[in-house]
Amino acid sequence: GESVGLHLPTLSVQEGDNSIINCAYSNSASDYFIWYKQESGKGPQFIIDIRSNMDKRQGQRVTVLLNKTVKHLSLQIAATQPGDSAVYFCAESPNSGGYNKLIFGAGTRLAVHP
Amino acid sequence: SQTIHQWPATLVQPVGSPLSLECTVEGTSNPNLYWYRQAAGRGLQLLFYSVGIGQISSEVPQNLSASRPQDRQFILSSKKLLLSDSGFYLCAWSVRLVEKLFFGSGTQLSVL
């Protein structure tokens, strides 16, 4: 069935470096993708999203890249800060209609070291 | 601005006891409402969603039920909790026909 997965379960980076978190999806019919950040004991927070008619979208210090050919999504965080330490989830929407279904990946933990 | 409230933040319940978790949304009308469960160190599993008052759809068979008595109120219930019901429960809302979800702060449920 459809699935959204992540290549790396844990990513450790030095403060100030750029981080890249990867995500693979399997449903070629998905037309919307989204990244969330979840700090321990809290609900997920929206970071950035992208539609399938785009291949790149930038926010503040974050960039999402979408490669539909290989069904790959990535989140780039520039100048990573200690406050970026969290679990990051990607999710896809398979355009099921009727309601807004998001299928979430297992998550990647980002650890930022000083 | 829109806000979502979810309570309680933590809950410890004995096996076989009932459960009621409540979620309310402010600042919007006719939202889609969702209940997700997250096992420790895992992703989010959709349990229920609702597109309107009294309209509940279940994604997975389970020991839980949901109700939407008012437009911006979503309740997760169980008559008898199981050990396997332990987890982090998240309520979320979205604008109708828009995919982006906004999550509450979650309830950590421990069934002992």
Boltz contact constraints between the chains, C-beta under 6 A:
constraints:
  - contact:
      token1: [A, 32]
      token2: [B, 99]
      max_distance: 6.0
  - contact:
      token1: [A, 42]
      token2: [B, 105]
      max_distance: 6.0
  - contact:
      token1: [A, 43]
      token2: [B, 90]
      max_distance: 6.0
  - contact:
      token1: [A, 43]
      token2: [B, 103]
      max_distance: 6.0
  - contact:
      token1: [A, 43]
      token2: [B, 104]
      max_distance: 6.0
  - contact:
      token1: [A, 43]
      token2: [B, 105]
      max_distance: 6.0
  - contact:
      token1: [A, 43]
      token2: [B, 106]
      max_distance: 6.0
  - contact:
      token1: [A, 44]
      token2: [B, 103]
      max_distance: 6.0
  - contact:
      token1: [A, 93]
      token2: [B, 99]
      max_distance: 6.0
  - contact:
      token1: [A, 99]
      token2: [B, 32]
      max_distance: 6.0
  - contact:
      token1: [A, 99]
      token2: [B, 49]
      max_distance: 6.0
  - contact:
      token1: [A, 99]
      token2: [B, 51]
      max_distance: 6.0
  - contact:
      token1: [A, 100]
      token2: [B, 32]
      max_distance: 6.0
  - contact:
      token1: [A, 100]
      token2: [B, 94]
      max_distance: 6.0
  - contact:
      token1: [A, 100]
      token2: [B, 99]
      max_distance: 6.0
  - contact:
      token1: [A, 104]
      token2: [B, 43]
      max_distance: 6.0
  - contact:
      token1: [A, 104]
      token2: [B, 44]
      max_distance: 6.0
  - contact:
      token1: [A, 105]
      token2: [B, 43]
      max_distance: 6.0
  - contact:
      token1: [A, 106]
      token2: [B, 43]
      max_distance: 6.0
  - contact:
      token1: [A, 107]
      token2: [B, 43]
      max_distance: 6.0
